[in-house]
């Protein structure tokens, strides 16, 4: 992914907001970039490539709370409750495609 493509994708992710909050009817919430875990990693070997990223708010991304589950808090519970990373990625990509 070129720097220009990365910037465009991340801007779209920010515009979408947290995909879980959106699906739960909680409205637009600011999101962090979550790089999918357990998928093809970048050449740096540290995290998934930028194409494999979804927007999650801090609660759904990191720590949960207020009756919600965070991905990094409990990946299995997160995916059981909100859908798999792949399902959420497909949804996010469809939204991005409709924005073009």
Order of alpha helices (4+ residues) and beta strands (2+ residues): alpha-alpha-beta-beta-alpha-alpha
